[in-house]
């Protein structure tokens, strides 16, 4: 009987330690993943802001994150296309609140037909422990 109680306590402790270990693993992965997302998001905003401030490109000519295009283009887009609901932001089929995609920002390094690499913005990923880049593509004239 005493051995059963000791064995039961050992099982409970073992399960507790395994649960805590797994919880720490999931928590750590979540924190690292959120940091990677925020680094990627920050790099995309920096790329868009760089086009606007350093190269005098109008926001209407940039295809970036939906939040970027919504921030800069949503009011004029909704007025231009008489879109009265937020969900009607993709009337032209180029993405939410995109007027023109002369400049296209993406993490995809595969060449885009009709586009040339214009610039790159790098960010560091904790998950892969290396730098990644976002590419700013410019449509051929």
C-alpha positions in Angstrom: 0.0 0.0 0.0 2.8 2.4 0.9 4.6 1.5 -2.4 1.4 2.3 -4.3 1.2 5.8 -2.7 4.9 6.5 -3.4 4.5 5.3 -7.0 1.4 7.5 -7.4 3.3 10.5 -6.0 6.2 9.9 -8.4 3.8 9.7 -11.4 2.1 12.9 -10.3 5.5 14.7 -10.0 6.7 13.3 -13.4 3.5 14.5 -15.1 3.8 17.9 -13.5 7.4 18.3 -14.6 6.6 17.1 -18.2 3.6 19.5 -18.3 5.7 22.5 -17.1 8.4 21.6 -19.6 5.9 21.5 -22.5 4.3 24.7 -21.4 7.7 26.4 -21.4 8.4 25.1 -24.9 5.0 26.4 -26.2 5.4 29.7 -24.4 8.9 30.2 -25.8 7.9 29.3 -29.3 5.0 31.8 -29.1 7.2 34.6 -27.9 9.7 34.0 -30.6 7.0 33.7 -33.3 5.4 37.0 -32.2 8.9 38.7 -32.3 9.4 37.4 -35.9 6.0 38.7 -37.0 6.6 42.1 -35.5 10.1 42.3 -37.0 8.7 41.4 -40.5 5.8 43.9 -40.0 8.2 46.7 -38.9 10.4 46.0 -42.0 7.4 46.2 -44.3 6.4 49.5 -42.8 10.0 50.8 -43.0 10.1 49.8 -46.7 6.8 51.7 -47.5 7.9 54.7 -45.5 11.2 54.8 -47.3 9.5 54.8 -50.6 7.3 57.7 -49.5 9.9 59.9 -47.8 13.2 59.1 -49.6 11.9 58.4 -53.1 8.8 60.7 -53.2 6.5 57.8 -54.2 2.8 58.4 -53.6 1.2 55.8 -51.3 -1.4 55.1 -54.0 1.4 53.5 -56.1 2.5 51.1 -53.4 1.3 47.6 -52.7 2.3 46.8 -49.2 0.7 45.3 -46.1 -3.0 45.7 -45.9 -2.6 47.8 -42.8 -0.2 50.1 -44.6 -2.5 50.5 -47.6 -5.5 51.0 -45.3 -3.7 53.6 -43.3 -2.7 55.7 -46.3 -5.3 54.9 -48.9 -8.6 53.8 -47.3 -10.4 57.2 -47.2 -9.6 58.2 -50.8 -10.2 54.6 -52.0 -13.6 54.4 -50.4 -14.6 57.8 -51.9 -13.3 57.0 -55.3 -15.1 53.6 -55.6 -18.1 54.5 -53.4 -17.2 51.7 -51.0 -19.3 52.2 -47.9 -18.2 49.2 -45.9 -14.7 48.4 -44.8 -14.9 45.0 -46.5 -15.3 46.6 -49.9 -11.7 47.6 -50.0 -10.7 45.2 -52.8 -12.7 46.5 -55.7 -9.9 46.4 -58.2 -8.7 42.9 -57.2 -5.1 44.1 -56.4 -5.5 43.9 -52.7 -7.2 46.0 -50.0 -7.0 49.7 -50.8 -4.5 49.4 -53.6 -4.9 51.9 -56.4 -1.8 50.9 -58.4 0.9 48.3 -57.7 3.8 50.1 -59.4 5.8 49.3 -56.3 5.3 45.9 -54.7 6.8 44.9 -51.3 7.1 41.2 -50.6 9.3 38.6 -48.9 9.1 36.4 -52.0 12.4 36.5 -53.8 11.1 34.8 -56.9 11.2 37.2 -59.9 8.0 38.8 -60.7 7.1 39.1 -64.4 7.2 42.8 -65.4 9.0 43.9 -62.2 12.6 44.7 -61.3 14.2 44.7 -57.9 14.2 48.3 -56.7 15.5 48.0 -53.1 15.7 45.6 -50.1 15.0 45.9 -46.4 16.4 43.4 -43.9 15.1 42.1 -40.6 16.4 39.6 -38.1 14.4 36.4 -37.3 14.8 34.9 -33.9 13.3 31.6 -35.1 15.8 31.0 -37.9 18.6 33.0 -36.3 19.4 34.8 -39.5 18.6 37.9 -41.4 15.8 37.9 -44.0 14.9 40.5 -46.5 11.8 42.1 -47.9 12.1 43.1 -51.6 10.7 46.2 -53.1 9.8 45.5 -56.7 9.2 48.2 -59.3 7.0 47.6 -62.3 8.7 48.1 -65.7 7.6 51.3 -67.4 
